[in-house]
């Protein structure tokens, strides 16, 4: 190439960069300005589970300032301008009927210890006002969500205890049925429906969550349960980490008919970044995630959109959203697509704050209601690891079904035969 043409090409490239860079900077600057004034509240982060997997919750052996094996650490949190986070107290479904409650309590404990160990960065919060207070103090408001109804072992008392420990949402199921609610895999056909959506006890639980002021998270439930809860809950619901089914037809995502009902009931759908839920494939980009934001806004309005990255709970995240430091890039993309400042602020945190505030108001309106102490029928939870103390009272409503007793006796006989073999 001649010097003349080389110079001309260089001039064109320089002019192109000069022309586009200020625009890009403008969107990023606007994004950061908005995030400084409005807390970005993320609905779901699994850092506590990574601490269990990698360190068995030995927080004394971990420095969150230098930890580099997770999507989340303190420098990334600061760079990403994270305003508030629901930390997930998650334990796997194979703990059900075993030690799910103990392990969940340990996950709740580790969130509290994170806040205690790093008080300059994290501030524990349980209310909408406490989120604002932490944000105004330039700290990350830290809340707890329990991911999976198996964690309460079909006990309303356990639900209440977890609420008193600071838990502010319960995901009704994870990827397994509980004795009172079906999970999302029922819609795939891989799990059978065992409760026709929600059982009577599941409906009791929804009412008790309303009374407490605990958010109901529908992220892992089948469509039937979504509708059942939307029909009966006095408070708005959340989807803490789900995306739009019309964009990616994965059963973990939310169909349009439900998006419209979330709008009607003033709830929030917090968009998940997991590639498999974003594009229904192994790869995805930041732009693909923004497509879900656009679709949810189009169908349900800007008032139901939120962020639910699912960082540290998934193995594949989009290009451009590799870790929690990348939130401003997504916000800038929404602005580039024509989202107004008010729409962005709604998605950042105002929508979730509204939902929490309404749940708190519902709880106040139910303050005269007594705690529900009617237990789940024993026949619904009978298994070899569970005792029946208290169920001898015929007024408790528990009935031992012949079929389930026969099943348990069969299990016991098989165990004896195995031991003798």
N, C-alpha and C positions, 0 to 999 in steps of 0.2 A: 504494500500500500504506500502511495506517495506521501511525503510529508504534508502536502496540501490537504489530501483527503483524510489523513490521520488527524490533523488539526481540526478539520470540519466535524468529523465524527465525535471527537472529544468534546467539542463545543456543544453539539446536540445532546450528548449524554449529560454533560454538566447542566445544560439548560433544563433538561427533563427532571433531573434530581432536584434542582433548585425550585422547579415549579411544583413538584409533588410533596417534597419534604415539609414545607410549612403547613400544608393542609393536614398531613398526618400528625404533625406536632400539635396542631390546633385541636384535633379530636382527642389526643392523649392528654393535653393540658386541661381540656374541658372535663374529661373523665376524672382526672385526679382532683380537680377543683370540686366536683360533685361528691367524690368519695371522702374528701376532707370534711364536707359539711353534712353528709348523710351516711350513717353507718351501713356498710355492706354486711348484711346478716346472712351467713351461709347456714343452710339447714342441716348439713350432715358431713361430718369429718370423722374418719376412723383412726385417727392417731392413737387413741387409747388402745385399740386392738393391736396396732403395730407394737406398742410398748409391751403388751402381753406376749405377742409372738416372738419378738426379738430379745426381750429382756426379762420376761416373766414378771413384768410390772415392778422391777427393781429400779425405780426412778433415780435412786442415789447413784446408779452406775451410768446414767444418761445425762448428757448436756444438750438441751434443746437449742442452744446457741450454735452448736457445731454438728449436730446429728445430720448425716448426709445420706441415710438409707431410706428416707421417707419423703413423701410429697410436701411434708409440713415441718418447718422448724421456725425459730423466732425470726431470723433474718428474712426468710421468705414471707412470713406473716406480715412483717413490717413493710417489705417492698410491695406486697400485694394490697396494702391498705385495708386489711381485713378489720372490720369494725366489731363484729360479734360472731360467735361460732356456737352452734349446737354440736357438742362433742358426743359421739355415739358411745353409749354403754352397750356394746354388742357382745353376745356370746353365741356360738354356733347352735344349730338346731339339735345336734346330737347330745347336748346337755339336758334336753327336755326329759322330765321324769327322773333326772339324776341330780346334778349340782348346779342347775341353771341359776337359781336364786343366789347362791354363794358367789358364783363367778360374776354375776351381774353386780352384786354389791362391791366386789373388788374393782370392777371397772368404774363404778361411781366413785369409789375411793381414790382411784388414780387421777381422775379429773380434779377432785378437790386438792390433791397433793401437787398437781401441776400449778394450780393457782397459788398455792402456798409457797412453792419453790421459786416461782418467777413472778412476784407481785408487781414488779415494774411493767410487766407486759400483759398479764392476764388478771382479770377481776371477776370473781364468781358473780353470777346474776340469776335471778329467778323471776323477775317481772319486767314489763315493758319500760317502766321508769328506771329500773336498775341498769338496763341496757343503755339508756341514754346517759345515765350518770357515769358509767364506765367509759363510754365513748367520749364524753366531754372531758374526762380525765386522761384522754389519750391512751386508754388501755383497751384490750380486746375483751369485751363482755363474753363470759364463758358460761354456757348453759349446758344442760345434760338432756339427751333424749335416749330412752331405752328402745333398742331396735329389736322388737320381737316379743309378742305376747307370751311366748314360752318362758320368758324371764320372770314372770310373776307367779308361775306355777298355779294358775287358776285360782288365785287368792286376792280378793278385794282388799284384805288387810295388808298384804304385801304391796299392792298398788299404792295404798295410802302411805305406807312407810317410805316407799321410794319417793313419793311426792314430798314428804317431809325432809328427805335427804337432798332435795333440790331438783328432782327430775321434773321436767316440764313438758315432755311429750312421750307418748308410748306409740310405737309402730305396732299396730294390732297383731300382725304376723310377720315372720321373716319368710323363709322358703320352706315352711312346714306348717301343716295344720296344727292348731291347738285344740283342746277339747271343746272350745267354744267359738272358734272362727276358722274359716277356710283361708288358705293362702293363694297367692297369685298363680301358682302352678296348676291349680284346678282349671284355670282358663286355657291352659295348654293341653289338658287332657292327661298329663303325666301324673297328677295326684287326683285321687277321688274326692268328691265333695263329701264331707262328714257331718257338716252342720247346717246344710242348706244356706250357706253364707254365714250368718251369725245365729248362734243358738240363743235361747232365752237368757242364759247367763251372759253371753256376749252383749246382749242388749242392756242387761243390768250394768255391765262394765262401762258402756258408753255413757249411761246416765251418771254413774259415779264419777267418771272423768269430768263431765260437765260440772258436777257439784264441787269437785276439787279445784277446777280451773286448769286442768291438765289438757294440753292440746292432743287431739286425736289425729294420728298420722296414718294415712291410707296408702303409703308408698308401696307396700308389698301385698296388697289384698286384691282379690278378684273383683271384677266389675260389679257383681251382685252385692258384695259387701260395701263397695263405694256407695251404691244407691241406698242401701239399707241405712248406713250411717248418715248420709245426707238427708234422708227422710226424717230421722229422729233426733239428731244432735241439735241442741239449742245454741251451741257455739259454732263458729266457723271451723272448718277442718284444714289440715295442711297435707300436702304431699311433700315430704321433706327432701326427697331426692328421686324425682321421676320426670320424664320428658313427654313429648307429644306423640301419641300413637299414630297419628296421620302422617307424621314425618318418618317415623321408624316403627314398623308394626311389630313391636315387641310387647308381650303381655305385661311387662313391668311399667309400661307407659300409660298415659291417660288419654282415653278416647274423647273425641270432640263433645259427645253428648254429656260427658261428665265435666269437661271444661266449662260448658255453659251452666251447669248446675253449681259449680264452684263459684262462678260469677254471681249467680243468683243468691248464694249464701255467703258471699264475701270472704271466701277462703283464699288459699294461695297454693300455687304449684311451683315448686322450687326445682329448677332444671338441673338434671343429672348430666355429668360430663363423661360418663363411661362410654367408650366407643361403641360397645355393643348396643347401647340404648340410644345412641345418637344417630348412627348410620346403619344399624343392624349388620355391621361388619367389624373387622378387626382394626380398621383404620378410620380416622376422622380428623377434622380440622376445626379450628376455632370458628370458622365461617359456618360449618355444619351445626355447631352448638347455637350460634346466633339464629339459624333458621328455626330452631325450636322456640326461642324467645319470640321471634316474629309470629310464628303460628299461634302460640298461646295467646299473645296479645290480640291477634286478629279474631280469634274465636271467642275468647273470654274477656278481653280487655286488658289494658295495662295494669289494672288493679288486682289481678290475680297472679302476676308473674313474680318469681323470686329465683334466688341462686341456691343450688343444692349440689355442689360439686362432687361429693362422694370421694374426695381425695383420701388416699391411704386405705380405701376399702375396695379398690379396683386395680386391675393389673394393666389396663390400657387406657390412656387418656389422650385427648386430641393434640395434634401438632399445634403449637401456639398456646396450649393450656397445660404445659407439662407439670406444673406444680402451683401452689397457692400464691406464688408471686405474680402470676399472670392475669389476675382478675382485671387490672386496669386495661389490658389489651382487649378483653371482651367488652368492657364498658365502652371503650373507644369505638369498637366495631358497631355497637348498637347506635351510637351517635352518628357514625358515618352513614348508617342505614336510614337516618331520618328520625330516630327517636328524639322526642323533646326532652329537655332537662327534667321536667316534671315526671314524665314517664320513666325516665331512668332512675330518678330518686324513689319512685314508687317501687320499682323492681329491686333496687339496692336494699331497702330496709323498711320503707314506710308501710308497705303492704303487710309484712310480718308483724310489725309493731301494732298495726290496726287489729290484726287477728288476735294477738296476745291480749291487747286491751279489751277486746270484746269478750274473750274467754274469761278474763278476770271479772268483768261486769256480770257475766252469766253466773259465775261462782258466787258473787256477792248477792245476786238475786235469789240464790238457792241456799243462803246461809242458815235458814231455819230448818232445812231438811236434815234429817238424821243420816249419819253414815249408813250405807247399805251393808248389813251384816248377814244377809241370807247367803249361805254358802252354795257353791256349785253342787248339784246332786252327785252323791258319791259314785253312783253307777257311771257317771261321765268321766271319772278320773281314776277308777280302780286300776291298780297295777301292782305288781309284786313289791315295789319299792315304797308304796304309800300305805300308811296306817289309816284306821277309820275312827280314831278318837273323836268323840263328839257326835258322831252320826248315829249313835244308838237311840237318840231321842226321836221318836216317830214324828214329832212335830217339825223336825228339821227338813222334812220333805225329801229326804234321800231314800231311794228305793233301790235295792240290789236286784238287778235283772238276772233272770235265770241264765240267759244266753251269755252274759258277761262273766258270771260266776263259773259257768262251765268252761269258758275260754281260759280263765285264770287257773282253774284246776288242771286244764290240759297243759298250760305252760309249766305249772309246778311238776306235773308228772313227767313231762319231757326233760325237765332239769334233773330230776332224780335219776331217770334212765341214763342220761348223759354222764352224770357223776359216777354211777355204778359201772358204766362202760369204761 
